[in-house]
Amino acid sequence: MDQAPSFSLSKHVDFFIVDDRIVIPHKGNFESVLSYRQAHAEDFTSLQAETEFTQIFTDLAPLTTFVGDNKIHLRRMCSIRQKGHYKDQNFMTKLRQHHAANSLNLDFDANGLIVCTEESCSDIITALLDHRLASAFSTNVYDVPDATKIP
């Protein structure tokens, strides 16, 4: 008979805490329990009402349709709001200047506003998250999942 300490965990456990860490075995279940999608949808609605955000586009409707109720897109839109790059005029100026060199499918009107189309929504999100980066070593351009700034 095995006398070693052991334990089993029910498949119905959404998360547990060990010391100072939260362990989430099934992220989708955990998010549904906490209603993240609804919170992200509400945050996206607030973002759409934010003048600083809406004023960078000629028409926000294609982006709103693209995001819809997709939990990944909603989460990304929340990150865009948290990062706030759209409020930074220097960032927006550099985006207008360098989008083509970074292989972003973006168009701007004569006033520098982003012309949002169904085809450009994914790249708009990538750009506003600042997730398109160029390697100084290979000069390759990459999409990155997290743009954590190195100190």
Salt bridges, closest charged atoms under 4 A:
GLU31 OE2 - LYS27 NZ 3.99
GLU31 OE2 - ARG75 NH2 2.91
ASP43 OD1 - ARG81 NH1 2.49
GLU50 OE1 - ARG81 NE 3.18
GLU50 OE2 - LYS87 NZ 3.81
ASP123 OD1 - ARG132 NH2 3.82
ASP143 OD1 - ARG132 NE 2.44
